[in-house]
Amino acid sequence: MLPNYPPKLSLANLPTEFRPLDRVSELLAGPRIWLKCDDQTGSLVSGNKIRKLEFLMADAKAKGCDTVLTCGGMQSNHCRATAAVAARLGLKCHLILRGPKSQSDSQAVHDVQSCTAKQYQGNLLLDDLCGAEVSVYPPTYYFARMNEIFDEHVKRYQASGHTCYTIPTGGSNGVGLWGYIEAARELVDDFSRSAVSPSSVVCATGSAGTQGGLSLGFQLLDHPMNVIGMAVCDSVEYFDSKIREDVKEWQTLYMPNEPDVAATMNIHTLDRYIGPGYAMGYPELFECIRWLAKNEGVVLDPVYTGKAFYGLTQEIKRGRFDGQSDVVFVHTGGIYGIFPFNEELKGFVQ
Ligand SMILES: Cc1ncc(COP(=O)(O)O)c(C=O)c1O
């Protein structure tokens, strides 16, 4: 049972395309792979974040906020999408970014002007073009002091008469979950239009709002879908509790008088395709990205979708989907994240 939808802005190009990848499905000799093209939710705001931002920004507007603050890595897709949407809506945007490991451990905060030419590309370049203010913190300071950093900026904006709305990493919280609750409903429509009944959906998991929203969405629809999140960082245990926390927050906001949904949710995460770490690739991953692009004209990024799709190919080979005729892969975007990996990708030119 779905509760009433909260306010939503119409920002994404929806519904996104749903189509089979027949050439690679045949090469893999497994189930037919269907692509949910959420990389096509827009051009500048392409990817999964815009679905969450439709609800988060509506919440910000409903609360009368004029300034949005959020955080992420220097090449964060979520931050870029937030910057673009804020510009479109006439809101001020401040991005709190995690610098590279090489950024010294001091508390020195960098702005865009002090970034190197190598750093000033992809998503960071787009953040800047969209007028976002950027503060880059050394990683240890960023992780240890995140709440304080947010508080400091919010107080400063309040002192000059602004009203702030803060969005956590990846837009994943009780409000942001709506984006992929809604996507689950959209997928059910896709299935009936295409006359298929997949029983598994695979997506990349970074802050878990996509996996959490899909898992909750299918559960609310009473659909027995197996949503598999391919972790790109952290562990199975971490995502299990992160998703349950977000779902609890969602339930407190929208369905407080119903039985505890988080307690009975099935959450499936795999953490064996992360490789050396978040945003760090490996040869099989780069090869897989090239292979899919060459065979289907579909481009994945090495940080999120590439790892998730590589994981899907390996799980097909391991027999996880044996007996299933169709499986869905959600392409969650991230195209701008490929450019900082040009050297690694070039290593596999044939
Ligand atoms: C392109 C892309 N795909 C997938 C993800 C993971 O989505 P989520 O944060 O909802 O787990 C992200 C998150 O930043 C992303 O940018």
The ligand as an SDF file (V2000), in Angstrom:
LIG
                    3D

 16 16  0  0  0  0  0  0  0  0999 V2000
   25.9950    7.4700  -11.3710 C   0  0  0  0  0  0  0  0  0  0  0  0
   25.6010    6.9510  -10.0360 C   0  0  0  0  0  0  0  0  0  0  0  0
   25.0830    5.7240   -9.9710 N   0  0  0  0  0  0  0  0  0  0  0  0
   24.7290    5.1810   -8.7930 C   0  0  0  0  0  0  0  0  0  0  0  0
   24.8930    5.8710   -7.5990 C   0  0  0  0  0  0  0  0  0  0  0  0
   24.4990    5.2260   -6.3380 C   0  0  0  0  0  0  0  0  0  0  0  0
   23.2340    5.6260   -5.9690 O   0  0  0  0  0  0  0  0  0  0  0  0
   22.8630    5.7500   -4.4530 P   0  0  0  0  0  0  0  0  0  0  0  0
   23.6850    6.8520   -3.8790 O   0  0  0  0  0  0  0  0  0  0  0  0
   21.4210    6.0230   -4.4420 O   0  0  0  0  0  0  0  0  0  0  0  0
   23.2160    4.4400   -3.8090 O   0  0  0  0  0  0  0  0  0  0  0  0
   25.4050    7.1720   -7.6200 C   0  0  0  0  0  0  0  0  0  0  0  0
   25.5960    7.9010   -6.3590 C   0  0  0  0  0  0  0  0  0  0  0  0
   26.2600    8.8550   -6.2070 O   0  0  0  0  0  0  0  0  0  0  0  0
   25.7710    7.7280   -8.8750 C   0  0  0  0  0  0  0  0  0  0  0  0
   26.2690    8.9740   -8.9620 O   0  0  0  0  0  0  0  0  0  0  0  0
  1  2  1  0
  2  3  1  0
  2 15  2  0
  3  4  2  0
  4  5  1  0
  5  6  1  0
  5 12  2  0
  6  7  1  0
  7  8  1  0
  8  9  2  0
  8 10  1  0
  8 11  1  0
 12 13  1  0
 12 15  1  0
 13 14  2  0
 15 16  1  0
M  END
$$$$
